[in-house]
Amino acid sequence: MINSVIVFILLPLIAGILLLAVSYMRRLSMTISCLLLSALVIAALFAPRGLIFEWMDRPYEISTSLILLGRAFTLPPNLFSFCALAYLSGFLWSICSVLFDTKPNFNAMSLIIPALLVMMVAVDPFLYSAVIFEILALLAVPLLLEKRTRSTRGILHFIVLQTIAMALVLLSSWMLAGVSTVIISNPMILRGAALVLLGFVLWFPAFPFHVWMAELLIENHPWPVSFLLTGMQTTFPILLLVFLDRFAWLRNLPGLFENMKYFGLIMIAIAGIFASFQRNFRRQTTYLYLTETGYTLLIIGLAPSSGLNTLAMILLPRIFSFWFWAYCLSILETRYPGASSELSNLNGFIRDEPLLSLGMILGQVSLMGLPLLALFPVKHLVWFSLPIGAGWEWLLLGIGAIGTLAFILRLIMAMLTPPDPLTERPTQKLELPHPRLTLVGLLIGILLILAFGFFPHLFLTRFIEIISPFLLFVGGS
């Protein structure tokens, strides 16, 4: 008998904890973590979806449940694709960690953090996912904090807001324990819905509780920060769907999906407005994540009419796009340590670093959703899920797109502008520890972004099964 909970949760969790003991041996810990993560991705993608299968003329049974510490964990086959995405992100960030000056414990964390994210989706009762994420948030301290950290304000704000979110989700769940369907006008139901939705607003994070992301990106190395944020960006939509699926009173609230749609559109517009005025390209990464959170809410808000297929299909190209943008930022951090992240500091950059400049521009336009790039096929479907005559919806989408495009044009202009000899330039320019491997990573990232844009059918439909448990409360899937 094979237990999916042991394979996809306990095994990487225990392996990551053991790797902490040898984290100072960077090459060994990276090799072990990458081998195990790649094996988990392959197992999740190609494992039989039936509970009983035959191999070499012998029947094997896949058990999907396990009791741990008095809590039930259930990981059915339709969530294996989500496991693949979680461990794929760990693999992408772990295999490149040797190129950048990350902390020795990063490879161990690349196993532990995805395992905790999968555990959040699998735990029953569902309210304990809030406790698991609080543990994950506390792990951000040893993951991010180091001697050269410029400030601890971002980490403190992150932990405080996630602790408040945990309290709100736990309080609403305990307040409504045992309630599945009830009269919607009941004041207790309305209070519980307000608490849990506010908890998710803090979790995602959504506007206006996103400030700590900018602080983390400014104060810490972009590689571990992007790993943490991308994992959250991948997991919380699935958690929200699980919560809506478990509690009928929540998904039956009048206007819930319509309000989520407009909230997502407003977030896209606000992110675009802030991005258009942004002069710091690290801080602008915050608005990329905020835009994608807006698209997530927009897709879920459109679910009753258009289904959830686009939510499942957007996860993989989003992971690769954020990975590639973080890869470019990390090269910049490694080559020019301590340099300013202002756009003016990139004057003449396209002449000095042509391939890295191309990568930074491609990373931005891919996340924006321009044609022939990674996110365009899915965002194209989202755009045309909106009614043609929906003027306000198209206006908000347009504001977001124009704002992001304005930043991209300013980024290109900064790179093309010759440096002013009177302007202070970075005084320290270091050689990359592995220049050839770094170049290979850039080329692979560019090819993958183009491949997702040109051949989306080869990559995206494989993950539609993620949303199969949630088809009962949507009309279009």
C-alpha positions in Angstrom: 0.0 0.0 0.0 1.2 3.5 -0.9 0.0 6.5 1.1 -0.1 9.8 -0.8 0.2 11.8 2.5 3.4 10.0 3.4 4.9 10.5 -0.1 3.9 14.1 -0.7 3.9 15.5 2.8 5.8 13.5 5.4 8.7 12.4 3.2 9.8 15.9 2.0 9.1 17.4 5.4 11.3 14.9 7.3 14.0 15.1 4.5 14.0 18.9 4.8 14.4 18.8 8.5 17.3 16.3 8.2 18.9 18.5 5.6 19.1 21.3 8.0 21.8 19.3 9.8 24.1 19.3 6.8 23.0 22.7 5.3 26.6 24.0 5.6 27.5 21.4 2.9 25.8 23.4 0.2 26.5 21.3 -2.8 25.4 18.1 -1.1 22.2 19.7 0.3 21.4 21.2 -3.0 21.9 17.9 -4.8 19.8 15.9 -2.4 17.0 18.5 -2.4 16.9 18.8 -6.2 16.9 15.0 -6.7 14.1 14.6 -4.1 12.1 17.5 -5.5 12.3 16.3 -9.1 11.3 12.8 -8.0 8.2 14.3 -6.2 7.3 16.3 -9.3 7.5 13.3 -11.6 5.6 11.1 -9.1 2.9 13.7 -8.8 2.5 14.2 -12.5 2.6 10.5 -13.6 1.2 8.7 -10.6 -1.9 6.7 -11.4 -5.1 8.6 -10.7 -7.0 5.5 -9.7 -6.9 4.2 -6.1 -5.8 0.7 -7.3 -3.3 0.1 -10.1 -1.2 -2.7 -11.4 2.6 -2.7 -11.9 4.6 -5.7 -13.0 1.4 -7.8 -12.7 1.0 -6.9 -9.0 -1.9 -4.8 -7.7 -1.1 -1.7 -5.6 -3.5 0.4 -3.6 -3.1 4.2 -3.1 -4.3 5.3 0.3 -5.2 9.0 0.4 -5.7 9.6 4.2 -3.6 9.5 7.3 -4.2 10.5 10.9 -1.4 12.7 12.3 -1.4 14.3 15.8 -5.2 13.7 16.0 -5.8 15.5 12.7 -6.9 13.9 9.4 -4.9 14.6 6.2 -6.4 13.7 2.9 -4.6 14.0 -0.4 -6.8 12.6 -3.2 -5.4 12.0 -6.7 -7.0 15.2 -8.1 -4.6 17.2 -5.9 -1.5 15.5 -7.2 -1.1 18.2 -9.9 -1.1 20.8 -7.1 1.6 18.8 -5.4 3.6 18.9 -8.7 3.3 22.7 -8.8 4.3 23.1 -5.2 7.4 20.9 -5.5 8.2 22.3 -9.0 8.5 25.8 -7.5 10.8 24.3 -4.8 12.9 22.6 -7.5 13.3 25.8 -9.7 14.4 27.9 -6.7 16.6 25.3 -5.2 18.5 24.3 -8.3 19.5 27.9 -9.0 20.3 28.8 -5.3 24.0 27.8 -6.0 24.3 30.7 -8.4 23.3 33.3 -5.7 24.5 34.1 -2.2 21.5 32.6 -0.4 21.5 31.3 3.2 22.8 27.7 3.7 19.4 26.5 4.9 17.7 27.5 1.7 17.8 24.0 0.1 16.3 22.5 3.2 13.6 25.2 3.2 12.8 24.4 -0.5 11.6 21.0 0.8 9.9 22.1 4.0 7.9 25.1 2.7 6.2 23.2 -0.2 5.4 20.3 2.1 3.7 22.7 4.5 1.8 24.4 1.7 0.5 20.9 0.6 -0.3 20.1 4.2 -2.5 23.3 4.4 -4.7 22.0 1.6 -4.8 18.5 2.9 -5.6 19.0 6.6 -9.1 18.3 8.0 -10.6 20.2 9.8 -9.7 22.9 7.4 -9.3 25.6 10.0 -6.0 24.1 11.0 -4.5 25.3 7.8 -4.3 28.7 9.5 -2.1 27.2 12.2 0.1 25.5 9.6 0.6 28.7 7.7 1.5 30.5 10.9 4.3 27.9 11.3 5.4 28.6 7.7 5.3 32.4 8.4 7.6 31.9 11.4 10.0 29.9 9.2 10.4 33.0 7.1 12.6 34.4 9.9 15.4 31.9 9.5 14.9 31.8 5.7 15.2 35.5 5.2 17.0 37.1 8.2 20.8 37.4 8.0 23.5 39.7 9.2 23.4 41.9 6.1 19.6 42.3 6.2 19.0 46.0 5.9 16.0 46.1 8.3 13.6 43.7 10.0 10.5 45.8 9.5 9.1 43.8 6.6 9.5 40.4 8.4 7.8 41.8 11.5 4.9 43.2 9.5 4.6 39.9 7.6 4.4 37.9 10.8 2.0 40.3 12.6 -0.5 40.3 9.7 -0.3 36.6 9.1 -0.9 36.0 12.9 -4.0 38.3 12.7 -5.2 36.4 9.6 -4.8 33.1 11.5 -6.8 34.4 14.5 -9.6 35.6 12.2 -9.9 32.3 10.3 -9.8 30.3 13.5 -12.3 32.5 15.2 -14.8 32.3 12.3 -14.3 28.6 12.0 -14.9 28.0 15.7 -17.8 30.4 15.7 -19.5 28.5 13.0 -18.4 25.0 13.8 -20.8 22.3 12.5 -22.6 24.8 10.3 -22.7 23.9 6.6 -26.1 25.3 5.4 -28.2 27.8 7.3 -30.3 30.8 6.7 -28.0 33.5 5.1 -29.6 36.4 7.0 -28.5 34.9 10.3 -26.2 37.6 11.9 -23.8 35.0 13.1 -23.3 33.8 9.5 -22.7 37.3 8.3 -20.1 38.0 11.1 -18.4 34.7 10.4 -18.2 35.4 6.6 -16.8 38.9 7.3 -14.1 37.5 9.6 -13.0 34.7 7.2 -13.0 36.9 4.1 -10.9 39.5 6.0 -8.5 36.7 7.0 -8.1 35.7 3.3 -7.5 39.4 2.4 -4.6 39.4 4.8 -3.4 36.0 3.6 -3.2 36.7 -0.1 -2.3 39.6 0.6 -4.7 42.0 -1.1 -4.8 45.8 -1.2 -4.3 47.6 1.2 -2.4 45.0 3.3 0.4 44.4 0.7 2.9 46.9 2.0 5.0 44.2 3.8 5.8 42.6 0.4 7.6 45.8 -0.8 9.5 45.9 2.5 10.6 42.3 2.2 11.8 42.8 -1.3 13.7 45.9 -0.5 15.3 44.6 2.8 16.2 41.0 1.7 17.7 39.0 -1.2 15.0 38.7 -3.9 15.5 34.9 -4.4 14.1 33.6 -1.0 11.5 36.3 -0.9 10.2 35.5 -4.4 10.1 31.8 -3.4 7.9 32.5 -0.4 5.6 34.9 -2.3 5.2 32.6 -5.3 4.3 29.7 -3.0 1.6 31.8 -1.3 0.4 33.0 -4.7 -0.1 29.4 -5.8 -1.6 27.9 -2.7 -4.1 30.5 -1.4 -6.5 30.3 -4.4 -6.8 26.6 -3.8 -7.4 27.2 -0.1 -10.1 29.7 -0.8 -11.8 27.2 -3.1 -11.6 24.5 -0.4 -13.2 26.9 2.1 -16.0 27.8 -0.3 -16.5 24.1 -1.0 -16.7 23.1 2.7 -19.1 25.9 3.7 -22.2 26.3 1.6 -23.3 29.3 3.7 -20.3 31.2 2.5 -20.5 30.5 -1.2 -24.3 31.1 -1.1 -23.9 34.7 0.3 -25.7 37.1 -2.1 -23.3 38.8 -4.4 -20.2 37.0 -3.1 -18.8 36.1 -6.5 -19.8 39.4 -8.1 -18.0 41.4 -5.3 -14.9 39.2 -5.6 -14.8 40.0 -9.4 -15.0 43.7 -8.8 -12.5 43.5 -5.9 -10.1 41.7 -8.2 -10.5 44.3 -11.0 -10.0 47.2 -8.5 -6.8 45.5 -7.3 -5.5 45.2 -10.9 -6.3 48.9 -11.5 -4.6 50.0 -8.3 -1.5 47.9 -9.0 -1.2 49.5 -12.4 -1.6 53.0 -11.0 1.1 52.5 -8.4 3.4 50.7 -10.9 3.2 53.6 -13.3 4.7 56.0 -10.7 7.2 53.5 -9.4 10.9 54.3 -9.7 12.2 51.2 -7.8 12.1 48.0 -9.8 12.3 45.8 -6.7 9.4 47.6 -5.2 7.5 47.3 -8.5 7.6 43.5 -8.0 5.0 44.0 -5.3 2.6 45.3 -7.9 3.2 42.3 -10.1 2.1 40.0 -7.2 -0.8 42.4 -6.4 -1.9 42.2 -10.1 -1.8 38.4 -10.1 -3.8 38.4 -6.8 -6.4 40.6 -8.6 -6.5 38.1 -11.5 -7.0 35.2 -9.1 -10.0 37.0 -7.5 -11.4 38.0 -10.9 -11.2 34.4 -12.2 -13.0 33.0 -9.0 -15.5 35.8 -9.3 -16.3 34.8 -12.9 -16.5 31.1 -11.9 -20.4 30.8 -11.9 -20.5 31.9 -15.5 -17.1 30.9 -17.0 -15.8 28.1 -14.7 -12.5 27.7 -13.0 -10.4 26.1 -15.8 -8.4 29.4 -16.3 -7.4 29.4 -12.6 -5.9 25.9 -13.0 -4.1 26.8 -16.2 -2.6 30.1 -15.0 -0.7 28.6 -12.1 2.2 27.0 -14.0 3.1 29.9 -16.4 2.7 32.3 -13.4 5.3 30.2 -11.4 7.8 30.3 -14.3 7.3 34.0 -15.0 7.9 34.9 -11.3 10.8 32.5 -11.2 12.4 34.2 -14.3 11.9 37.7 -13.0 13.3 36.8 -9.6 16.2 35.1 -11.4 17.1 38.4 -13.2 16.8 40.4 -10.0 19.1 37.9 -8.2 21.7 38.2 -10.9 21.6 41.9 -10.5 21.9 41.6 -6.7 24.8 39.2 -7.0 26.7 41.2 -9.6 26.1 44.7 -8.0 25.7 44.0 -4.3 24.3 46.9 -2.3 23.5 48.9 -5.5 20.4 51.1 -5.6 17.3 49.6 -7.2 16.3 52.9 -8.7 15.6 52.9 -12.5 18.1 55.7 -12.9 20.8 53.2 -11.8 20.1 51.2 -14.9 21.3 53.9 -17.3 23.4 52.3 -20.1 22.5 48.8 -18.7 21.4 47.4 -22.0 25.0 48.0 -23.4 26.7 46.6 -20.4 24.4 43.6 -19.8 22.4 43.0 -23.0 21.0 39.5 -22.2 20.1 40.4 -18.6 18.4 43.5 -19.8 16.4 41.4 -22.3 15.5 39.0 -19.5 14.2 41.8 -17.2 12.1 43.2 -20.0 10.7 39.8 -21.0 9.9 39.0 -17.3 7.8 42.2 -17.0 6.0 41.9 -20.3 5.3 38.2 -19.7 3.6 38.9 -16.3 1.7 41.7 -18.0 0.3 39.1 -20.4 1.5 40.5 -23.8 0.9 38.2 -26.8 3.2 35.2 -27.6 4.5 35.2 -24.0 3.8 32.9 -21.0 0.7 34.3 -19.4 -1.0 35.6 -22.6 -3.0 32.4 -23.5 -4.7 32.3 -20.1 -5.1 36.0 -19.6 -6.6 36.2 -23.1 -9.3 33.7 -21.9 -9.9 35.7 -18.8 -10.3 39.0 -20.7 -12.9 37.5 -23.0 -14.8 36.0 -20.1 -16.0 39.5 -19.4 -19.1 40.7 -21.2 -18.4 42.9 -24.3 -20.6 45.7 -23.0 -19.1 45.6 -19.4 -17.6 49.1 -19.6 -16.4 49.5 -16.0 -14.8 46.0 -16.0 -12.8 46.8 -19.2 -11.9 50.2 -17.9 -10.4 48.8 -14.7 -8.5 46.1 -16.7 -7.2 48.8 -19.1 -6.0 51.0 -16.3 -4.0 48.1 -14.8 -2.5 47.2 -18.2 -1.6 50.8 -19.1 0.0 51.4 -15.7 2.2 48.3 -16.0 3.1 49.1 -19.6 4.1 52.7 -18.5 6.6 51.2 -16.0 7.9 48.8 -18.7 8.5 51.7 -21.1 10.3 53.7 -18.4 12.4 50.6 -17.6 13.4 50.3 -21.3 14.1 54.0 -21.5 16.3 53.9 -18.4 18.3 51.0 -19.9 18.7 52.8 -23.2 19.7 56.2 -21.7 23.5 56.7 -21.6 25.0 57.0 -18.1 25.6 60.5 -16.9 29.3 60.7 -15.7 28.2 63.0 -12.9 25.6 60.4 -11.7 26.9 58.0 -9.0 27.3 54.5 -10.4 27.6 51.2 -8.4 31.1 51.2 -7.0 31.3 47.4 -6.7 30.9 45.1 -9.7 31.6 41.5 -8.9 32.0 38.5 -11.2 29.3 35.9 -11.0 30.4 32.7 -9.2 29.2 30.6 -12.1 28.9 32.8 -15.2 28.3 30.0 -17.7 25.6 28.4 -15.7 23.9 31.8 -15.1 23.9 32.4 -18.8 22.4 28.9 -19.4 19.7 29.7 -16.9 18.8 33.0 -18.6 18.6 31.3 -22.0 16.4 28.5 -20.6 14.1 31.0 -18.9 13.7 33.0 -22.2 12.9 29.8 -24.1 10.4 28.6 -21.5 8.5 31.9 -21.5 8.3 31.8 -25.3 7.3 28.1 -25.3 4.4 28.8 -22.9 3.2 31.5 -25.3 3.6 29.5 -28.5 2.6 26.0 -27.3 0.2 26.5 -24.3 -1.7 23.3 -25.1 1.4 21.2 -24.3 1.6 22.6 -20.7 -1.6 24.0 -19.4 -4.4 21.5 -19.8 -2.5 18.9 -17.6 -3.4 20.9 -14.5 -7.2 21.3 -15.0 -7.8 18.4 -12.6 -6.8 20.6 -9.7 -10.3 22.3 -9.8 -12.3 19.1 -10.3 -13.4 18.9 -6.6 -14.9 22.3 -6.9 -17.2 21.9 -9.9 -20.3 21.7 -7.7 -20.6 25.4 -7.1 -19.6 26.8 -10.5 -21.6 26.8 -13.7 -19.1 27.1 -16.5 -16.6 24.3 -15.9 
